[in-house]
Amino acid sequence: MISNEILKKKILSMAFCGILVDNDLKLLKPNIGKIFEKNDDQIPKNWIVTSFDIIANIVNGFTPLRTNKSFWDKKEIPWFTIDDIRTQGEVINQTEQFITKKALGNSSNRLLPVNTILLCCTASVGECAITKIELTTNQQFNGIVIKENYIKDIYPKYIYWYCKTLKNKLIDNAGKTTINFVSTKKLGKMLVPIPPLEEQERIVNKIEELFDLIDKKEKNEQEIEKLKIILKEKILDSAIHGELVDNDLSLSPIDLDAIYEDIPFEIPSNWKWCKLKQISNYGSNRKIKGTEIGDESWILELEDIEKNTGNVISKIMQSQRHAVSDKNYFKKGNLLYGKLRPYLNKCVIADEDGYCCTEIEPMELHPDIEVKFLQRVLMSKYFLNYVNSCSYGAKMPRLGTKDGKESLIPVPPLEQQKKIAEKIEQCFELIEQL
């Protein structure tokens, strides 16, 4: 499925070669100075190709001296930075920072009018915005101000949308320094296709209409994904409480000592609360030096595991990874649990022997434990809450071995585990169809 971002790029590509909307050849070419030759099959015949420096004044921003308090102590002139895009989007109605008239001094041309296009030409190259207030900007941005004699021929929003297609061109034209930098001169020489004014307005309207639909689609997709997560949490919660399938009380409990004190919640009478160390060899894995691992061995890292699903999304061999740090050895059928946040509910079943990073705990299970059942228990909100309550480490919290061993697991009879695991998979498959 094509991503929303790629879809938007395709729309913009179509817009500026004249195929997004039906072109009206009755409309006259814009009355703009120097025209550059371009193949007729690339743009409609009543479009022209010009350059930024012909249609606009390009004004580079600046940062007044920070140590001079008189440049910053009054909120007189809005001063734009990329943070304003981050906080309010690309239509700029206000700025977080201000400078004084004294800071602007004699550089009145740096006070940019309404409908100036702001284009980032260094660092975050290609970021752009359009102003709805007078402002000035820092040196990261160039202001593209349509020249007065072309105001009747050029729709500023059209230029704004065209600028959103320029990131790769800007990077290609960037100076060879430690960060990308496009000079105002190089920007000025970049070409711009210009249709008749009415056509510009129709193109902008169509772009905004289609982008709005894509944004709504994306929002709906995000809401559906949130709903899927909630539903799966509910399914797992019902499962570990013994409510997902009818409980068969004729089945005998598993032959393990039960825990009766400080149990998290009530479970059916033939289930038992057991510690993870009773039903697995949690914390007893065998570490291997990375240099001792064969080139064709599978190396599993946390990023290879998909969050919330327990699926392995990539299998990479040691010859590709060149792992040198210690790894945990695991065998086919082991349960592999991610102990490090934000991967605490990443849990997969190994389908072959291999090695994993030490942030993943391989577990061999007791014969009376169904691996798919325990996998889902460890991915449940109940277990995640337990882990959150006892994890340690400020920057990258993790589950300690002792706390992992002592964690309590609700364990039904083996046949009941298998039924529950099967029912969970059925429910999850239905949820994924939403």
C-alpha positions in Angstrom: 0.0 0.0 0.0 1.4 3.4 -1.0 2.1 5.6 2.1 0.4 8.9 2.7 3.7 10.8 2.4 4.5 9.3 -1.0 0.9 10.0 -2.1 1.4 13.7 -1.2 4.6 13.9 -3.1 2.9 12.4 -6.2 0.2 14.9 -6.0 2.7 17.8 -5.9 4.6 16.3 -8.8 1.4 16.2 -10.9 0.5 19.7 -9.9 3.6 21.4 -11.2 3.7 19.7 -14.5 0.1 20.6 -15.3 -1.7 17.3 -14.9 -3.4 17.6 -11.5 -6.3 19.7 -12.9 -7.6 20.1 -16.4 -5.6 22.9 -18.0 -7.6 25.8 -19.7 -5.5 26.7 -22.8 -7.8 29.7 -23.3 -6.0 31.4 -20.4 -3.1 33.7 -21.4 0.4 33.2 -20.2 1.5 35.2 -17.2 3.0 38.6 -18.1 6.4 37.9 -16.5 9.9 39.0 -17.6 12.5 36.5 -18.8 11.2 33.1 -19.9 13.3 30.0 -19.9 12.9 27.4 -22.6 11.4 24.1 -21.6 10.1 21.1 -23.5 6.5 21.5 -24.5 5.7 18.0 -23.2 6.8 18.9 -19.7 4.3 21.8 -19.0 1.2 23.1 -20.8 1.8 25.6 -23.6 0.3 28.5 -21.7 2.7 28.1 -18.8 6.1 29.8 -18.5 9.3 28.9 -16.7 11.0 31.6 -14.9 13.4 31.9 -11.9 12.9 32.9 -8.3 15.1 36.0 -8.6 12.9 37.3 -11.5 9.6 37.0 -9.7 10.7 37.7 -6.1 13.1 39.4 -3.8 14.9 36.9 -1.7 15.7 38.1 1.8 18.0 36.2 4.2 17.2 36.3 7.8 19.5 37.2 10.7 19.9 36.8 14.5 20.6 40.0 16.5 23.4 39.8 19.0 22.0 37.9 22.0 24.2 39.7 24.5 22.7 43.0 23.6 19.5 43.1 25.8 18.2 46.2 23.9 17.7 43.9 20.9 15.4 41.5 22.8 13.8 43.3 25.7 10.6 44.4 23.9 8.1 42.4 21.9 8.0 44.8 18.9 8.8 42.7 15.9 7.9 39.0 15.5 11.1 36.9 14.9 10.5 33.5 13.2 12.5 30.3 13.7 11.9 26.7 12.8 10.4 26.1 16.3 7.3 28.1 15.1 6.6 25.5 12.4 7.0 22.8 15.0 4.4 24.5 17.3 1.8 25.8 14.9 2.3 24.3 11.5 3.3 26.0 8.2 0.8 28.9 8.2 2.4 31.4 10.5 0.1 33.7 12.5 2.4 34.3 15.5 6.0 33.7 16.7 7.4 32.6 20.0 10.2 35.1 19.9 10.4 38.9 19.3 13.1 41.4 18.6 13.1 45.2 19.0 13.0 47.9 16.3 16.5 48.8 17.4 17.6 45.3 16.5 16.2 45.6 13.0 18.0 49.0 12.6 18.4 50.1 9.0 17.6 46.6 7.6 13.9 47.4 6.9 14.0 45.1 3.9 14.3 42.2 6.4 10.8 43.0 7.7 8.8 40.5 5.6 5.2 41.2 4.5 2.2 39.0 4.8 2.2 36.1 2.2 6.0 35.8 2.3 7.2 32.3 1.7 9.8 31.2 4.2 12.1 28.5 2.9 14.8 26.9 5.0 18.1 26.7 3.2 20.4 25.4 5.9 20.3 22.6 8.4 16.6 21.5 8.0 16.7 22.2 4.3 13.4 22.3 2.5 11.2 23.2 5.5 8.8 26.0 4.4 6.0 28.1 5.7 3.9 31.1 4.6 3.3 34.2 6.7 0.0 35.8 7.7 1.7 38.5 9.7 4.7 40.9 9.2 7.8 39.4 10.7 11.5 38.8 10.4 13.3 35.5 10.5 16.6 33.9 11.6 19.3 33.1 9.1 18.1 29.5 8.6 15.3 30.9 6.4 15.1 32.9 3.2 12.0 35.0 2.7 10.6 34.8 -0.9 8.7 38.1 -1.4 6.8 38.4 -4.7 7.9 41.5 -6.5 5.2 44.3 -6.6 5.0 44.3 -10.4 4.1 40.6 -10.4 1.6 40.5 -7.6 -1.3 40.4 -10.0 0.3 37.4 -11.9 1.4 35.2 -9.0 -0.6 33.6 -6.2 1.8 33.3 -3.2 0.2 30.0 -2.0 1.1 28.5 -5.4 4.8 29.4 -4.7 4.5 28.0 -1.2 3.3 24.7 -2.5 5.9 24.6 -5.2 8.6 25.2 -2.5 7.5 22.0 -0.8 8.9 20.1 -3.8 12.3 21.6 -3.6 14.1 19.7 -0.8 16.1 17.4 -3.0 17.0 20.2 -5.5 18.1 22.4 -2.6 20.3 19.7 -1.1 21.9 19.1 -4.6 22.7 22.8 -4.8 24.0 23.1 -1.2 27.5 24.2 -0.6 30.0 21.6 0.5 30.2 22.5 4.2 29.6 20.6 7.5 25.9 21.3 7.1 23.8 21.9 3.9 23.7 25.5 2.9 22.0 27.1 -0.1 22.9 30.7 -0.8 20.3 33.3 -1.8 22.1 33.5 -5.2 21.7 29.8 -5.9 18.1 29.8 -4.7 17.4 32.8 -7.0 18.6 30.9 -10.1 16.3 27.9 -9.4 13.5 27.6 -12.0 9.8 27.9 -11.3 6.9 26.8 -13.6 4.2 29.5 -13.6 0.7 28.9 -15.1 -1.9 31.6 -15.6 -3.2 33.1 -12.3 -6.6 31.4 -12.4 -4.8 28.1 -13.0 -2.5 28.7 -10.0 -5.5 29.2 -7.8 -7.2 26.0 -9.1 -4.0 24.0 -8.5 -3.7 25.3 -5.0 -7.4 24.5 -4.2 -7.0 21.0 -5.6 -3.8 20.3 -3.7 -5.4 21.5 -0.4 -8.5 19.5 -1.1 -6.5 16.3 -1.7 -4.1 16.9 1.2 -7.1 17.4 3.5 -8.6 14.1 2.4 -5.2 12.3 3.0 -4.9 13.9 6.4 -8.4 12.8 7.4 -7.6 9.3 6.1 -4.3 9.3 8.1 -6.2 10.4 11.2 -8.8 7.7 10.7 -6.0 5.1 10.3 -4.4 6.3 13.5 -7.7 6.1 15.3 -8.2 2.6 14.0 -4.8 1.6 15.2 -5.5 3.0 18.7 -8.8 1.1 18.7 -7.0 -2.2 17.7 -4.6 -1.8 20.6 -7.4 -1.2 23.1 -9.4 -4.2 21.8 -6.3 -6.4 22.0 -5.7 -5.2 25.6 -9.3 -6.1 26.4 -9.0 -9.5 24.9 -5.8 -10.3 26.8 -7.3 -9.0 30.0 -10.3 -11.3 29.6 -7.9 -14.2 28.8 -5.8 -13.9 31.9 -8.9 -13.5 34.1 -10.3 -16.8 32.8 -13.2 -15.0 31.0 -12.3 -15.4 27.3 -13.3 -19.0 26.9 -15.6 -21.2 29.0 -13.4 -22.7 31.8 -13.4 -26.5 32.1 -13.4 -27.2 35.8 -13.0 -30.9 35.2 -9.4 -30.2 34.1 -6.8 -30.7 36.9 -4.5 -27.8 37.8 -0.9 -28.1 36.7 1.5 -29.8 39.1 3.2 -26.7 40.5 3.1 -25.0 43.9 0.7 -22.2 43.9 1.2 -18.7 45.3 -1.6 -17.6 47.6 -0.4 -14.4 49.2 -0.7 -10.9 47.6 -2.2 -12.3 44.4 -3.0 -9.5 41.8 -6.6 -10.7 41.1 -9.0 -13.7 41.4 -8.7 -16.5 38.9 -10.8 -19.7 38.3 -10.5 -22.4 41.0 -8.4 -24.8 38.9 -5.9 -22.1 37.9 -2.8 -21.3 39.9 -0.7 -18.2 40.5 2.9 -19.2 39.8 6.2 -17.3 39.7 7.8 -16.9 36.3 10.9 -18.8 37.7 8.6 -21.8 38.4 7.4 -22.1 34.8 10.6 -21.1 32.9 14.3 -20.8 33.3 14.1 -17.0 33.2 17.5 -15.5 34.0 19.5 -18.7 33.3 20.5 -17.9 29.7 24.0 -18.8 28.3 26.0 -15.8 27.1 28.3 -16.1 24.0 30.9 -13.6 22.9 29.9 -12.0 19.6 33.3 -13.0 18.1 32.5 -16.6 18.7 29.3 -16.6 16.7 29.3 -18.1 13.2 28.7 -15.8 10.2 25.4 -17.6 9.2 23.9 -17.5 12.7 20.8 -15.4 13.2 21.3 -12.3 15.4 18.1 -10.9 16.9 18.0 -7.3 18.1 15.1 -5.5 19.8 14.4 -3.4 16.7 13.8 -6.6 14.8 10.6 -7.3 16.9 7.4 -5.5 16.1 5.7 -3.9 19.0 2.4 -5.2 20.2 2.3 -8.2 17.7 5.2 -10.4 18.7 6.3 -10.7 15.1 9.9 -10.7 13.9 10.1 -8.1 11.2 13.7 -8.8 10.1 16.2 -11.6 10.2 19.8 -10.6 9.9 22.8 -12.9 9.9 26.0 -12.3 11.9 27.9 -11.7 8.7 25.6 -8.7 8.1 25.5 -7.5 11.7 29.1 -8.1 12.7 28.1 -8.3 16.4 31.0 -8.1 18.8 29.2 -7.7 22.2 28.0 -10.6 24.2 24.8 -12.3 23.1 22.3 -14.6 24.6 21.9 -18.0 23.0 18.4 -19.3 22.3 16.9 -22.4 20.9 13.9 -23.0 18.6 10.7 -22.8 20.6 12.2 -20.5 23.3 10.2 -17.5 24.4 12.2 -14.3 23.8 11.2 -11.3 26.0 12.4 -7.7 25.6 13.5 -6.4 29.0 14.3 -2.8 28.0 11.9 0.1 27.6 10.4 1.0 25.2 10.5 -2.7 24.2 9.0 -4.1 27.4 6.0 -5.7 25.6 8.1 -7.2 22.8 7.9 -10.9 23.0 8.5 -13.5 20.3 8.7 -17.3 19.9 11.9 -18.4 18.2 11.3 -20.5 15.1 15.0 -21.6 14.9 18.2 -21.5 17.0 20.0 -18.2 17.2 21.5 -15.4 19.3 20.0 -12.2 20.7 21.1 -9.1 22.4 21.3 -9.2 26.2 18.3 -6.9 26.4 16.2 -9.9 25.2 15.7 -12.8 27.7 15.4 -16.3 26.2 13.2 -18.7 28.2 12.8 -22.5 28.0 9.4 -23.3 29.5 8.0 -26.0 31.9 6.4 -28.9 30.0 3.0 -27.9 31.3 3.2 -24.3 29.8 1.9 -23.5 26.4 4.4 -21.1 24.8 1.7 -19.1 23.0 -0.3 -18.6 26.1 2.7 -17.3 28.2 3.7 -15.0 25.3 0.3 -13.3 25.4 0.4 -13.0 29.2 3.8 -11.3 29.0 2.3 -8.9 26.4 -0.7 -8.1 28.5 -1.4 -4.7 30.2 -1.4 -6.6 33.6 2.2 -7.7 33.1 3.3 -4.4 31.6 2.0 -2.6 34.6 4.0 -4.9 36.9 7.2 -4.3 34.9 6.6 -0.6 35.0 6.3 -0.7 38.8 9.6 -2.4 39.4 11.8 -1.4 36.4 14.9 0.6 37.1 17.1 3.1 35.2 16.2 6.7 34.5 17.0 7.0 30.8 16.3 3.4 29.6 14.3 1.6 32.3 14.6 -2.2 32.3 13.3 -5.2 34.1 15.8 -6.7 36.5 16.4 -10.5 36.6 15.2 -10.9 40.2 11.9 -9.0 39.6 11.4 -11.0 36.4 11.8 -14.3 38.2 9.4 -13.2 41.0 6.7 -12.0 38.7 3.3 -13.7 39.1 1.7 -15.5 36.2 -2.0 -16.8 36.2 -1.7 -20.4 34.9 -4.7 -22.5 33.9 -4.5 -26.3 33.1 -2.5 -27.0 29.9 -5.5 -27.8 27.7 -7.1 -24.6 28.8 -4.0 -22.6 28.0 -4.1 -24.0 24.4 -7.7 -23.1 24.0 -7.1 -19.6 25.3 -4.1 -19.1 23.1 -6.1 -20.3 20.0 -9.0 -18.0 20.9 -6.7 -15.0 21.3 -5.2 -15.6 17.8 -8.7 -15.8 16.3 -9.8 -12.6 18.0 -6.6 -10.8 17.0 -7.1 -11.9 13.3 -10.6 -10.4 13.4 -9.3 -7.1 14.9 -6.6 -6.8 12.2 -9.4 -6.9 9.6 -10.9 -3.6 10.9 
